[in-house]
Amino acid sequence: MSAPAPPITSEPSYQDWLALRCVPVMRFVYAIGGVIPLIYLLGDLLIEPAQAEVTRLRLAYLLFWLVLSALTFKPGWKLPLAWSYPVYTAVGVAATCLIDGVLLKRPDFILATSLLYLVGLVIAKAGVALTALCGALTVLVTALLLPRLGLEAEAVQRIAFFHLVWAGACTAAAVMVQRMNRQLFATETELRRTLAQNQRLLDEADKLARTDALTALPNRRQFFRTAELALADARRDGTPLALLALDVDHFKRINDQGGHQLGDTVLREVAQCCRDSLRASDLAARIGGEEFALILPGTDLSQAQQLAERLRERIAELQLPASVTVSIGCAALEAQMPGVDALLARADDALYAAKQGGRNRVSSAARVRGLID
């Protein structure tokens, strides 16, 4: 009757955990890589007209940026960041070398652009290898491209040197960030495991509070909780509701003859017979020493008697060291019954009549017509 336990999910790997934190920031870094050139382009067009070649280069870079961003982040395409970001860095620095280093004669702007790519990696908690690769690309692109573009050797050396310094600094920062990330990941993993263990302990404690340890059937408390819900449903929907009270005959004699081990075996076998006789909506519980109760929603007194007879016969056929029989009392919900206690009391009266009648039989309480709507 209880809800099924939620499925157990596997723990995320470190790379999966990192990707959840890295990709959103990478998207932001990619966005900045397009927004800044777009702002420069608008400034060139609206405020201070630039050379036609500068405008063409900015437009070409923006087209490249759009295509690479789509390939990297559009669902279904997904160019890996380990490939995409180095290309993004190399082309972005190369475009800056052409525009700022040569056409606009402000080579110091190249370093600011390179830092954007590298610091973005550090902020995004990217891997050390990717950060080092992109840092190396900023150094190589500036060192190899600027001389070919006609920039003075001294300026090239200065720019390449500072690129090397910042590439090393960002790589070192990436090492520290990854170390802290791994510590954080280990802490979160341990916390998840502790919470999961605590939840399992709570679930087990809740199950123990609801379940009879010997028979694995619901206990008396859980029976009354479920029966009250079933009774409320029956009264709301105008459907029948029946209850069976079952007692193992001469159980003390069984214990005296075979000891408590045999008695426990008998109780477990009777519980299994009850369990096997039920529908999904029914509930069987152990409510006392050798006493069981079965709540049967949607079942009238006649149907309850038939089920009780089948159950009695099945238990009598058990192959055990001692002969085992049960007496069963049947009762159905009546209009004047205030609650489950009254219904169980009526079934107990019928059970007592079955005991008085010779045991190993089914007895039914009189049923008053007319269930409550």
C-alpha positions in Angstrom: 0.0 0.0 0.0 3.0 2.3 0.5 4.5 4.3 -2.4 7.5 2.7 -4.2 10.9 3.9 -3.2 12.5 6.3 -5.7 15.0 4.8 -8.1 18.7 4.9 -7.0 20.7 7.2 -9.3 24.4 6.9 -9.9 26.7 9.6 -8.6 28.0 12.1 -11.2 31.6 11.8 -12.3 33.9 14.7 -11.6 33.8 15.7 -15.3 30.0 15.7 -15.4 29.9 17.7 -12.2 32.4 20.2 -13.6 30.6 20.5 -16.9 27.4 21.7 -15.1 29.4 24.6 -13.7 31.7 25.2 -16.7 29.3 25.2 -19.7 27.1 28.1 -18.5 30.1 30.4 -17.9 31.6 29.3 -21.3 28.4 30.4 -22.9 28.8 33.8 -21.3 32.5 34.0 -22.4 31.5 33.2 -26.0 28.8 35.8 -25.8 31.3 38.5 -24.6 33.5 37.4 -27.5 30.8 38.5 -29.9 29.3 41.4 -28.1 32.5 43.4 -27.8 33.4 43.2 -31.5 29.8 44.1 -32.3 30.0 47.2 -30.1 33.2 48.2 -31.8 31.5 47.7 -35.2 28.6 49.8 -34.2 31.0 52.5 -33.0 32.9 52.4 -36.3 29.6 52.7 -38.2 27.8 55.3 -36.0 30.4 57.4 -34.2 33.9 57.3 -35.8 34.0 55.7 -39.3 36.7 53.2 -39.6 38.6 51.8 -42.6 36.6 49.6 -44.8 39.1 46.8 -44.2 38.5 47.0 -40.5 34.8 46.8 -41.0 35.1 43.8 -43.2 37.4 42.0 -40.7 35.0 42.7 -37.9 32.1 41.4 -39.9 34.1 38.3 -40.9 35.0 37.6 -37.3 31.4 38.1 -36.1 30.2 35.5 -38.8 32.9 33.1 -37.6 31.8 33.7 -34.0 28.1 33.0 -34.8 29.0 29.7 -36.7 31.3 28.5 -34.0 28.9 29.4 -31.2 26.1 27.5 -32.9 28.4 24.4 -33.5 29.4 24.5 -29.9 26.1 25.1 -28.1 23.2 24.3 -30.5 21.5 21.1 -29.3 22.3 18.2 -31.7 25.5 19.8 -33.0 27.7 20.1 -29.9 31.3 20.7 -31.1 33.4 19.7 -28.0 34.7 22.7 -26.0 38.1 21.1 -26.0 38.2 21.7 -29.8 36.0 24.7 -30.1 37.6 27.0 -27.5 41.2 26.8 -28.9 39.9 27.6 -32.3 37.8 30.5 -30.8 41.0 31.8 -29.0 43.3 31.5 -32.0 41.0 33.1 -34.5 40.0 35.9 -32.0 43.6 36.8 -31.2 44.5 36.6 -34.9 41.7 39.0 -35.7 42.8 41.4 -33.0 46.4 41.2 -34.3 45.1 42.3 -37.7 42.7 45.0 -36.6 44.3 46.5 -33.5 47.9 45.5 -34.1 48.2 46.6 -37.7 45.2 48.5 -39.1 44.4 50.6 -36.0 48.0 50.8 -34.7 47.2 50.0 -31.1 49.0 46.7 -30.4 48.6 46.9 -26.6 44.9 46.0 -27.2 45.9 42.5 -28.3 46.9 41.6 -24.7 43.5 42.7 -23.4 41.7 40.5 -25.9 43.9 37.5 -25.1 43.2 38.0 -21.4 39.5 37.9 -22.1 39.9 34.3 -23.5 42.2 33.1 -20.8 40.4 34.7 -17.8 37.2 33.3 -19.1 38.6 29.8 -18.9 39.7 30.4 -15.3 36.3 31.8 -14.3 34.6 28.9 -16.0 36.7 26.4 -14.1 38.0 24.9 -17.3 40.6 22.1 -17.2 44.3 22.8 -16.9 45.2 21.3 -20.2 42.7 23.4 -22.1 43.8 26.6 -20.3 47.5 25.8 -21.0 46.7 25.1 -24.7 44.8 28.3 -25.2 47.5 30.3 -23.4 50.1 28.7 -25.7 48.0 29.7 -28.7 47.9 33.3 -27.6 51.7 33.4 -27.4 52.2 31.5 -30.8 49.7 33.6 -32.7 51.1 36.9 -31.6 54.8 35.8 -31.9 54.3 34.3 -35.4 51.7 36.5 -36.9 52.7 40.0 -35.9 56.2 39.9 -37.6 54.5 38.8 -40.8 52.2 41.8 -40.5 55.1 44.2 -40.4 55.1 45.0 -36.6 58.4 46.1 -35.2 60.5 43.3 -33.6 60.7 45.1 -30.3 56.9 45.5 -30.1 56.4 41.8 -31.0 58.8 40.7 -28.3 57.1 42.8 -25.7 53.6 41.6 -26.7 54.7 38.0 -26.9 56.5 38.2 -23.5 53.4 39.6 -21.7 51.3 36.9 -23.4 53.6 34.3 -22.1 53.5 35.7 -18.6 49.7 35.9 -18.5 49.4 32.5 -20.1 51.6 31.0 -17.3 49.6 32.9 -14.6 46.3 31.8 -16.0 47.5 28.2 -16.2 48.7 28.3 -12.6 45.4 29.8 -11.6 43.6 26.9 -13.4 45.7 24.4 -11.4 44.6 26.0 -8.2 41.0 26.2 -9.3 41.0 22.5 -10.3 42.5 21.5 -7.0 39.8 23.4 -5.1 37.2 22.0 -7.4 38.2 18.4 -6.7 38.2 19.1 -3.0 34.7 20.6 -3.3 33.6 17.7 -5.5 34.9 15.2 -2.9 33.1 17.1 -0.1 29.8 17.2 -2.1 30.1 13.5 -3.0 30.6 12.6 0.7 27.7 14.8 1.7 25.4 13.2 -0.9 26.4 9.7 0.3 25.8 10.7 3.9 22.4 12.2 3.0 21.6 9.0 1.0 22.6 6.8 3.9 20.6 8.9 6.3 17.6 8.6 4.0 18.0 4.9 3.8 18.1 4.7 7.6 15.0 6.9 7.8 13.2 4.7 5.3 14.3 1.6 7.2 13.1 3.1 10.5 9.8 4.1 8.9 9.4 0.6 7.5 10.2 -1.0 10.9 7.6 1.4 12.4 5.0 0.1 9.9 6.0 -3.5 9.6 5.9 -6.6 11.8 9.4 -7.9 11.9 8.5 -11.6 12.0 6.0 -11.8 9.2 7.0 -8.7 7.1 3.3 -7.8 7.1 2.1 -4.3 8.2 1.7 -4.0 11.9 -1.4 -3.0 13.9 -0.6 0.7 13.7 -0.2 0.6 9.9 -3.3 -1.6 9.6 -5.5 1.0 11.3 -4.0 3.8 9.4 -4.7 2.1 6.1 -8.1 0.8 7.1 -9.3 4.3 8.1 -8.4 5.6 4.7 -10.2 2.6 3.0 -13.2 3.3 5.2 -13.3 7.0 4.3 -13.0 6.0 0.6 -15.9 3.5 0.9 -18.2 6.1 2.6 -17.3 8.8 0.0 -17.8 6.5 -3.0 -20.6 4.4 -1.6 -18.6 1.2 -2.2 -18.6 -1.9 0.0 -15.9 -2.7 2.5 -15.2 -5.9 4.3 -12.8 -7.0 7.1 -11.5 -10.4 8.1 -10.3 -11.3 11.5 -8.1 -14.4 11.5 -6.7 -16.4 14.4 -4.5 -19.5 14.4 -6.2 -22.3 16.2 -4.5 -23.8 19.2 -1.4 -21.7 18.7 -0.2 -22.3 22.3 -0.3 -26.0 21.7 1.9 -25.6 18.6 4.4 -23.6 20.6 4.4 -26.2 23.4 4.9 -29.0 21.0 7.5 -27.6 18.6 8.8 -24.6 20.5 8.8 -20.9 19.5 10.8 -21.7 16.3 7.9 -23.8 15.0 5.5 -21.1 16.1 7.4 -18.5 14.2 7.4 -20.7 11.1 3.6 -21.1 11.4 3.1 -17.4 11.7 5.3 -16.7 8.7 3.5 -19.3 6.5 0.1 -18.0 7.5 1.2 -14.5 6.7 2.4 -15.7 3.3 -0.9 -17.3 2.6 -2.7 -14.1 3.5 -0.4 -12.1 1.3 -0.9 -14.5 -1.7 -4.7 -14.2 -1.3 -4.9 -10.5 -1.7 -5.5 -8.1 -4.5 -3.4 -5.0 -5.0 -6.0 -2.9 -3.1 -6.3 -5.2 -0.1 -4.1 -5.2 3.0 -3.3 -8.0 5.4 -1.6 -7.2 8.8 -0.5 -8.9 11.9 -2.4 -7.2 14.7 -1.5 -9.4 17.7 0.4 -12.6 18.6 -1.4 -15.1 16.3 -4.1 -12.7 15.2 -4.3 -11.3 11.7 -6.7 -8.8 10.0 -7.4 -8.3 6.3 -9.1 -5.1 5.0 -10.9 -5.7 1.7 -12.0 -2.5 -0.2 -14.7 -3.0 -2.8 -15.7 -6.3 -1.3 -19.2 -7.2 0.2 -19.8 -9.7 2.9 -20.5 -12.6 0.5 -17.3 -12.0 -1.4 -15.4 -11.7 1.8 -16.8 -15.1 3.0 -15.6 -16.7 -0.3 -12.1 -15.3 0.1 -12.0 -16.4 3.7 -13.0 -20.0 2.8 -10.3 -20.2 0.2 -7.8 -18.8 2.6 -8.8 -21.2 5.4 -8.5 -24.2 3.0 -5.1 -23.0 1.8 -3.7 -22.7 5.3 -5.1 -26.1 6.3 -3.1 -27.6 3.4 0.2 -26.3 4.6 2.9 -29.0 4.9 4.3 -28.3 8.4 5.4 -30.4 11.4 2.2 -29.4 13.1 -1.3 -29.3 11.8 -2.3 -25.7 11.3 -5.9 -24.4 11.0 -7.4 -21.0 11.4 -10.7 -19.5 12.4 -11.9 -16.5 10.5 -14.6 -13.9 11.3 -16.0 -11.8 8.5 -17.7 -8.4 8.8 -18.9 -5.7 6.4 -19.2 -2.0 6.8 -22.6 -0.9 8.0 -24.2 2.5 8.1 -24.1 3.0 11.9 -20.4 1.9 12.3 -18.4 5.0 13.6 -15.0 3.7 12.5 -12.6 0.8 11.9 -12.7 -0.1 15.6 -16.4 -1.0 15.3 -15.8 -2.9 12.1 -13.0 -4.9 13.7 -15.1 -5.6 16.8 -17.9 -7.0 14.6 -15.3 -9.2 12.8 -13.9 -10.3 16.2 -17.4 -11.3 17.3 -17.7 -13.4 14.2 -14.3 -14.9 14.9 -15.3 -15.8 18.5 -18.4 -17.5 17.1 -16.1 -19.5 14.7 -14.0 -20.5 17.7 -17.1 -21.5 19.7 -18.4 -23.5 16.7 -15.4 -25.8 16.7 -12.6 -23.8 15.0 -11.2 -24.3 11.5 -14.2 -22.5 10.1 -15.5 -19.1 8.8 -18.2 -17.2 10.5 -19.9 -14.0 9.4 -21.5 -11.1 11.3 -25.0 -10.1 10.4 -25.0 -7.3 7.8 -27.3 -4.4 7.9 -28.4 -3.2 4.5 -27.6 0.1 3.1 -24.1 1.5 3.0 -23.5 5.1 3.6 -23.3 7.2 0.5 
